[in-house]
Amino acid sequence: DCAHGSITEALIATIIKNEKKIDAIVIPGDISNSGEPDEFISASTAINKILSSEAFLIGDIPPLIFTTGNHDVCWDIMKRKLDKSKFWKSKRYIGLEEPMHIFSSALQSHGHHAPTNPYNAKRVHVWDSPRIKFISYNSAIDDGPESDVHHGKYDPSDESDIRAACSGGDEKYRVFLTHHHP
């Protein structure tokens, strides 16, 4: 919308004015307010403006790294009486599946860089590049209309996945990304 457009344009102008470049956009969740597809499209439009501007440096880091937050869940669908086990794994973040915006294409286009189908079952995901490994932890994956916790949750059973994602004998920087502090 107009407000996002003016904020995006001001951000691009500030970066260019200061003779800086953006290597990547990292979003720690709450891409949207209520998980509606049009909110992801609006965010996608703003991000695409930045990525296509002279403020963005095309390099070997995935241009968009993100984890989802509790506001990215499509609450309208969550409130329907569906089989929770099937639903949680298939339609929780339906807004991210829209093929017309950058979030879906980021998951498809980076090949080995991005996780495949990242927010359907696991909390830990890796966005890998030659210099940096981004490890995202979705602390809001269990959130829903009937849950008691709406501020993020750490599941101790994820520790081995976190350790595995952070491991490696390489010299890469490791960036850990989460939504709410668990």
JOZI-V570393 format. One record per pair of residues at least 4 apart in sequence whose C-alpha atoms are under 8 Angstrom apart, sorted by the first residue. I is the first residue (numbers start at 1). J is the second residue. If there is no record, write none. Layout:
i:I j:J
i:I j:J
//
This chain:
i:1 j:5
i:1 j:42
i:2 j:6
i:3 j:7
i:4 j:8
i:4 j:42
i:4 j:46
i:5 j:9
i:5 j:46
i:6 j:10
i:7 j:11
i:8 j:12
i:8 j:46
i:8 j:49
i:8 j:50
i:9 j:13
i:10 j:14
i:11 j:15
i:12 j:16
i:12 j:50
i:12 j:53
i:12 j:55
i:13 j:17
i:14 j:18
i:15 j:19
i:15 j:20
i:15 j:21
i:15 j:22
i:15 j:55
i:16 j:20
i:16 j:21
i:16 j:54
i:16 j:55
i:20 j:55
i:21 j:54
i:21 j:55
i:21 j:56
i:21 j:57
i:22 j:55
i:22 j:56
i:22 j:57
i:23 j:56
i:23 j:57
i:23 j:58
i:23 j:59
i:23 j:61
i:23 j:63
i:24 j:56
i:24 j:61
i:24 j:62
i:24 j:63
i:24 j:64
i:24 j:65
i:25 j:47
i:25 j:63
i:25 j:64
i:25 j:65
i:26 j:64
i:26 j:65
i:26 j:66
i:27 j:31
i:27 j:64
i:27 j:65
i:27 j:66
i:27 j:67
i:28 j:66
i:28 j:67
i:28 j:68
i:28 j:69
i:28 j:177
i:28 j:178
i:28 j:179
i:29 j:66
i:29 j:67
i:29 j:68
i:29 j:69
i:29 j:70
i:29 j:71
i:29 j:72
i:29 j:178
i:29 j:179
i:30 j:68
i:30 j:69
i:30 j:70
i:30 j:71
i:30 j:72
i:30 j:179
i:31 j:39
i:31 j:40
i:31 j:43
i:31 j:68
i:31 j:69
i:31 j:71
i:31 j:72
i:32 j:36
i:32 j:39
i:32 j:40
i:32 j:43
i:32 j:71
i:32 j:72
i:33 j:39
i:33 j:71
i:33 j:72
i:34 j:39
i:34 j:71
i:34 j:72
i:34 j:73
i:34 j:74
i:34 j:75
i:35 j:39
i:35 j:40
i:35 j:71
i:35 j:72
i:35 j:73
i:35 j:74
i:35 j:75
i:35 j:93
i:35 j:94
i:35 j:95
i:36 j:40
i:36 j:72
i:36 j:74
i:36 j:95
i:37 j:41
i:37 j:94
i:37 j:95
i:37 j:96
i:37 j:98
i:38 j:42
i:39 j:43
i:40 j:44
i:40 j:95
i:40 j:96
i:40 j:101
i:40 j:103
i:41 j:45
i:41 j:100
i:41 j:101
i:42 j:46
i:43 j:47
i:44 j:48
i:44 j:101
i:44 j:102
i:44 j:103
i:45 j:49
i:45 j:101
i:46 j:50
i:47 j:51
i:47 j:102
i:48 j:52
i:48 j:102
i:49 j:53
i:50 j:55
i:50 j:56
i:51 j:55
i:51 j:56
i:51 j:63
i:52 j:56
i:58 j:63
i:60 j:129
i:60 j:130
i:60 j:131
i:61 j:128
i:61 j:129
i:61 j:130
i:61 j:131
i:61 j:132
i:62 j:110
i:62 j:113
i:62 j:114
i:62 j:127
i:62 j:128
i:62 j:129
i:64 j:106
i:65 j:127
i:65 j:134
i:66 j:136
i:67 j:136
i:67 j:137
i:67 j:138
i:67 j:177
i:67 j:178
i:67 j:179
i:68 j:72
i:68 j:119
i:68 j:138
i:68 j:140
i:68 j:179
i:69 j:73
i:69 j:138
i:69 j:139
i:69 j:140
i:69 j:141
i:69 j:179
i:69 j:180
i:70 j:140
i:70 j:141
i:70 j:143
i:70 j:144
i:70 j:150
i:70 j:151
i:72 j:93
i:72 j:95
i:73 j:78
i:73 j:92
i:73 j:93
i:73 j:94
i:73 j:95
i:73 j:144
i:74 j:78
i:74 j:92
i:74 j:93
i:74 j:94
i:74 j:95
i:75 j:79
i:75 j:144
i:75 j:145
i:76 j:80
i:77 j:91
i:77 j:92
i:78 j:92
i:78 j:144
i:78 j:145
i:79 j:145
i:82 j:87
i:83 j:87
i:84 j:88
i:85 j:89
i:86 j:90
i:87 j:91
i:87 j:92
i:88 j:92
i:88 j:120
i:88 j:121
i:89 j:120
i:89 j:121
i:90 j:94
i:90 j:120
i:91 j:120
i:92 j:120
i:93 j:97
i:93 j:119
i:93 j:120
i:94 j:98
i:96 j:103
i:96 j:104
i:97 j:103
i:97 j:104
i:98 j:104
i:99 j:104
i:99 j:105
i:100 j:104
i:100 j:105
i:101 j:105
i:102 j:106
i:103 j:107
i:104 j:108
i:105 j:109
i:106 j:110
i:106 j:114
i:107 j:111
i:107 j:114
i:107 j:115
i:107 j:116
i:107 j:117
i:107 j:118
i:108 j:114
i:108 j:116
i:110 j:114
i:112 j:128
i:113 j:126
i:113 j:127
i:113 j:128
i:113 j:129
i:114 j:126
i:114 j:127
i:114 j:128
i:115 j:125
i:115 j:126
i:115 j:127
i:118 j:122
i:118 j:125
i:119 j:123
i:119 j:138
i:119 j:141
i:122 j:138
i:123 j:136
i:123 j:137
i:123 j:138
i:123 j:139
i:123 j:141
i:123 j:158
i:124 j:135
i:124 j:136
i:124 j:137
i:124 j:138
i:124 j:158
i:124 j:161
i:124 j:162
i:124 j:165
i:125 j:135
i:125 j:136
i:125 j:137
i:125 j:165
i:126 j:133
i:126 j:134
i:126 j:135
i:126 j:136
i:126 j:165
i:127 j:133
i:127 j:134
i:127 j:135
i:127 j:136
i:128 j:132
i:128 j:133
i:128 j:134
i:129 j:133
i:130 j:172
i:131 j:171
i:131 j:172
i:131 j:173
i:132 j:172
i:132 j:173
i:132 j:174
i:132 j:175
i:133 j:166
i:133 j:172
i:133 j:173
i:133 j:174
i:133 j:175
i:134 j:174
i:134 j:175
i:134 j:176
i:134 j:177
i:135 j:162
i:135 j:165
i:135 j:166
i:135 j:174
i:135 j:175
i:135 j:176
i:135 j:177
i:136 j:176
i:136 j:177
i:136 j:178
i:137 j:176
i:137 j:177
i:137 j:178
i:137 j:179
i:138 j:178
i:138 j:179
i:139 j:152
i:139 j:153
i:139 j:154
i:139 j:178
i:139 j:179
i:139 j:180
i:139 j:181
i:139 j:182
i:140 j:150
i:140 j:151
i:140 j:152
i:140 j:153
i:140 j:179
i:140 j:180
i:142 j:147
i:142 j:153
i:143 j:147
i:143 j:149
i:143 j:150
i:143 j:152
i:144 j:150
i:149 j:153
i:151 j:180
i:151 j:181
i:151 j:182
i:152 j:179
i:152 j:180
i:152 j:181
i:152 j:182
i:153 j:180
i:153 j:181
i:153 j:182
i:154 j:158
i:154 j:182
i:155 j:159
i:158 j:162
i:159 j:163
i:160 j:164
i:161 j:165
i:162 j:166
i:163 j:167
i:166 j:174
//
